[in-house]
Amino acid sequence: MPESYIRSVEYYLPRNVLANDDLAKLYPEWTAEKIEGKTGIRERRIAAEGETSLDLAESAAIKLFERSDLRPEEVDFLIFVTETPDYVLPASACVLHGRLGLSEACGALDVNLGCSGYVYGLSLAKGLVCADIARNVLLLTADTYSKIIHPMDKSTRTLFGDAAAATWVAAEGFAEIVDFDLGSRGAGYDRLIVPAGMFRNPKSELTGIVEVDENGYSRSEENVFMDGADIMSFSIDVVPKSVDKLLERNGVGRDQVDRFVFHQANAFMLGYLRKKMRIPADRFEVSMGDIGNTVSSSVPIALKRAMGRGGIPEGGRVVLCGFGVGLSWGSALLRIGG
């Protein structure tokens, strides 16, 4: 059976910057310093009006083509992970297929997952390569939560930023994709949700009414709702179990992992998980202060930055873990250099 590898990773950030100073003007009771203290985020990138996740993903893909030896005509499968697509139908992956000039022999599909989406997409890409269905898989992730967050919802607007990432998966590369642990807790689907806007609860005059909750956060049913306490409890419960299950199955101890690259949710959650799992700070990636929580792109961006700084030896091990919307989670084990 062929092996599968990550061969190249690139990411793209929109130009607009939303800094804590800007938010502090809207929320007088929160200073810029307080926002950074609560979230670990100084600023985040925001897509322009009319700029969509599809546009960001296209830019990330073009950047990967420019900086690697992959040509568009060589891509034989495209996976696009997003929760903010351009259309109900067709799949945004098909639109991207046309805009990138990919071969008609190239498959294309969307994956509607958020914070765990990169790891899930990587598992699909590995399956395609190992089954000899595809030789070069282009895995794109992009989200524009800024378009579905109410501007006066401090609980979400201070956290999320817009971004895209592109990953080339093939039969050779710099990081072998070894194994996965994937899971879902669908009973908690409503802990992170946009309640209205699709077929279950279509938009109406009522769904657009903005209300203020007990914490003073404003939103309508057409905006993102996040139960922060429940998401925190969920993450603390599932992440250590998922990582340990993955490592145990592969005969690897936590102390044998050279870098842990988790979903960049917020500094408090990452700090709690690191301490709970007794991971040394120098082996735990924190890389969101200048971009925020970028949902499906947070793991590949953090991985790219970690690899760029070096310090992971040939044969070294990296653990990826995404967790959140769904509720769902996924962990992956990589071996650098195979």
N, C-alpha and C positions, 0 to 999 in steps of 0.2 A: 504494500500500500504506500503511495506517495506521502511524504511528509509535507507539512504546510508551515510557512514562515511569513512573518511581517517583513516586507522588503523595503518599504519606505512609508514615512508618515509626514504629512504637512498639515498646517492649519491656517485658517484665514479669519481675521477679525474685522468687523466693520469699522469705519473711521470715527463715527460719533462716540464721544466719551461722556459718560455720566459719572461725575466725581461725587464724593461724599459732601463736598462743599455745596454742590448744586442741590443735593437732597436736603441738606440742613436748612436751606432757605424755604423749603416746602414744609419741613417738620421742625418748627422752632424748638420743640422740646428735646430734639436729638441733635447734638453737635456732630460735626464730621468725625471727631475723635471717638465719640460714643458709638457711632455706626461701625467704625473700624474695630473698636473693642468688642462689639457684639458679634461681628461677622467675620473679621479678618480680611475684609475687602475695603480697598481705598477707592477703587473706581471700577466701572464695568463698561463694556462696549455695547452700543445700541444700534440696531439696524435703522437705516434711514427710512423715511416714509416711502412706501412703494418697493422697498428692498425686502425680499422674502428669504426664507430658509433655502429655497431652491437656488436663489442668486448667490447666497453665501457658499453653498455646496459647490456650485459651478466654479467659483473663484478658487476654492480649496483644491478642486480637481485640476484646474489649469496650473496652479502653483506646483502640484505634484508632478504633472507632466513636464514642466519646465525644469524641475530640479532632479529628476530621475531619468532613467533610460526607458521608461514605459511610454509607449505611444498609444494614442486613443484607439487606433485600429487593432491593437493587440489585446484590449480589454475584452474578455468574453463573458463577464458577468458583473452587473452593477447592483449593489445593495445600497439603498438610501434609508437611513434611520432618521426619522423626524416625527414630532408630534404636532408640527405646525406646517402642514403641506399647503401647496398653492390651491389645490382643488379637492372636492370630494371625490371626483374622478375626472381624468385618469390618474394613475399613480404618478407622483412627482418623478420617480425614477425613470419613467418612460419619457417625460419631458426633458429631463437631464440627458438621457440617452441621445436625443435628437440634438440638443444644444452643444453637447460635447463631441458630436460627430462620430459616435461609436458604431461599430459594425452591426449589420442586421443579424448577424449570428450571435450577438451578445444578449443574454437574458437580462431582465431588469425588474426589480420589485422594491416596494416600500416596506419598512418595518415600523410599526407604530408603537415605539417604546421610548422612554425618556432616559432617566439616569442610569439604568442598567443596559441601555440599548447598544452601546458600543461592544460590550462583552457578548451580548446575544448575536450581534452582527458578525463578530469575529468567529463565533462558533459556526454560524452558517457558512462563512467564507472558508473555514477549515474543512467543513464537510464537503463543499463543492470541489475543493482542490484534491482532498484525499480520495474522493470517489471518482476522480479523473473526469469530472463533468466540466470543470473549468481549469484553465492554467493561470490566468491572471484575473483576480477578483478586485474590483475597485469598491471599497467600502467607504461610503460617505455618511457623515453625521452632521446635522445642523438643526438648530432650533432658534426661534425668535420669540421667546416668552414675553419680551417687552411689549408685544402687540396684544397680549391677552392679560396683562397685569393692569389693575386699576392704578393710576398714578398716585393715589393717596393710600394705597395699601402698603404700609411700611414693612409688613412681615415678609413680603415677596419682592417689592421693588428694590430694596436694599441688597438683596441676594443675587438676583439672576442677571446674567449678561448674555448677549447674543454672540454666536460664533459657529464655525464649521470646521470640520477636519476631514482629511482624505487619507486613507490607508490602502496600500497595495499589498495584497496577500497572494503569494505564489508558492511554488515548490522549492524555492531557495530564498534566502534573505538574511537579515541580521539577527532575527529572533525567532526561534522555533516555537510554534504554538503547540504546547504539550497537551494540556487537558483543561477541562472546565467543570465547574459546579454551578448549576442553574436552578432557580426556584421561584415560586410565586406564592403570594398570599392574597388571592383575589377577593377574599371577604373584606379586605380593607381598602377596596378600590376607591372609596369616597374620601379617603384621607388626603389625597392630593388630586384635584379634579377641577375641570371647568364644567360646571353643572349643566349649562344650557348652550345651545347653538347647533346641535345635531338632531337626529331623528327622535331620540328618546324624549328630549325636551327642547323643541325648536325655539328659536328666538321669537320674542313677542314683546309687547309693551311692558309686561310684567317682569320678564327676565332681565330687562335693561334697567330696572329701578336700582339705584345705588343705595345701599344700607350701610350703617356703621355698626360694627360688632362691639362686644363688651370690652375689647381691648383698644377700641378707637380706630380700627382699621376699616377703610371704606372699600367696598367692592359690590358688584352686581353678580347675578348668576352667570353672566357671560365672561366673567373674569376668573383667573386662577384662584382657587381656594386651597390653602395648605394648613392642615392641623400639625403645627410644628412639634408639639409635645408627642403626639402619636407617631410621627415620622421618626423622631429621635428614638423613642422606645423600640420601634420596629427595627431600626438600623443597628442599635446596640445589641439586639437579640440575634439578628440573622447574620450579620457580617462576620463576627468571630467564628461562628459555627460553620459557615460556608467556607471560609479560608482554611480552617483546620481540617475540614472534611477533604478538601482538595489536596492539601499537603500530605495528609495521612495516606490517602490513596496512592500518592506518588512517592511515598517514603522520604519525605522532606520535612525537616523541622523548621519552625519559625526562624531559628537562629541561622539557618542555612539559606535564607532568602536575602538577596543583596539589596532589593528595593521593593517597597510596597507602594503601589500607585492606586489609590482609592479615588472614587468619585469625589470631586472637590465641592462638597455640599456647603460647608461653612467651617470656620476655624474651630468653633466650640465642639462641633460633632467630631471632627477629625482628631482634635486633641484628646477627647474622651476615648475614642476608639483606640488611639495609639497607646494611651496609658493602660486601658483595660487589657489590651493584647500584649502589653509589655514589649513594644517595638521601640528600639532606640531611635531618637529623633533623626540621626544621620542616615537612617535606612527607610525613612518615611517621607514621601513626597507631599509637600504643601506648596501649591503653585496656582493661587487664584487671586492674590491681592490686587492685581492690576486688571483682572478680567471678570471676576465674579464666578458664580456657579453657572457654567455653560451647558448644563444638562447632558445631552448625549455626547457632546464633544469634550467634556471635562477630562475624561480618562485619556484619550489620545493626545490631547494638548499637554497634559501633565507628563505622559510618557515621553513625548518628543522633547520636552524641556529637561527631563531627567537624563535622557540619553545624551542630550547636547552638553550637559555639564560633565559627563564622563563619570568615572568612579564605579561603573559596573563592569567587572572583569569578563574576559572571554569564558564562556561556560557558566557565567553567573545566572542566578535565577531572579525573576521578577514576578510578583503577584499583582494582578489587576483585580479590582472589585468595584462594580457599579451597583447601586441600590437606590430604590425610591419608587417612583410612580408605578402603579399596578395593583397592588404593591408587588414588586419583583426585585430580584437580585441575581447577580452573576459574578463568579470569580473565574479567573483564568491564570494558568501558570505558563510563563514563557521561559525559555532558556536562551540566553544571549550567545550567538555564534553557533547554536546547535549543540 
